[in-house]
Amino acid sequence: MSLGLRRLFLAPGLAAISLATAAPAEPAAACKGTLYLTFDTGNMRHAELIAETLSRHGVKATFFLAQEKTSRGDHALDASWASYWQARVAEGHAFGSHTWRHGSFREDHGTLVRYRLPEGGIESMDAAAVCAELQRPDTRFQELTGRRLDPLWRAPGGRTTANTLAAAQSCGYRHVGWAAAGFLGDELPSTTYPNALLLQRALDHLKDGDIIMAHLGIWSRQDPFAPMLDPLIAGLKSKGFCFATRRAQP
């Protein structure tokens, strides 16, 4: 579990910015509350399973895309994934940037921000460089699908800085964090956080307005959480929750 995720898990509410939301798919009168399912690319191992589960339940989600290496040996925004993303667009999901290289915004330094790359090393980025890092997935997504991303983004690990947030907002992207109860824990060790525990914790603690975060695949977890998405959605619907996507204010 990354330092940024651990901090968010222990201190809810960091890095989240209030956004306007799309209307729930179900009639508002039938909803006791609305939840917002979001997925980061990760290694994409369970991307098809998650898409099938969402479709079966008639639930729309928000996907945050980075050019991450996948379990197939390619990358999430390679041409080999075009049909996957085209299908999700046709289904009416929402999409945001998760940066291109999936680095970590560490700290501000004057007007710059230090960006730690996944392979090691630090770049000092000005506002224009931050915008370029967020815009590259947007450009690539349009090449693959003919559709721009929604003007949303999520920092890898949820880790942001004041300079990063200001730069992103200057080029039109609003940050989306997640609720403490919305951290599904799909990257926690399955030996100490078994699926049954994570599922029950989410069912017990999620409340109206919470943003839920998981991945389309994760390297570190031995027993994947993705199959639990089906009972999770079913259980939350039985409690009267509806689901909607996250979309930025005009």
Secondary structure, DSSP 8 states (H G I E B T S, - for coil): --HHHHHHHHSTTTT-----B---SS-GGG-SEEEEEEEE-TT-TTHHHHHHHHHHHT---EEEE---B-TTSSBTTSGGGHHHHHHHHHHT-EEEE--SS--EEEEEETTEEEEE-TTS-EEEE-HHHHHHHHHHHHHHHHHHHS----SEE--GGG---HHHHHHHHHTT-EE----TTTB--TTS-TTTS-HHHHHHHHHHH--TT-EEEEES--SS-SS-SGGGHHHHHHHHHHTTEEE--B----
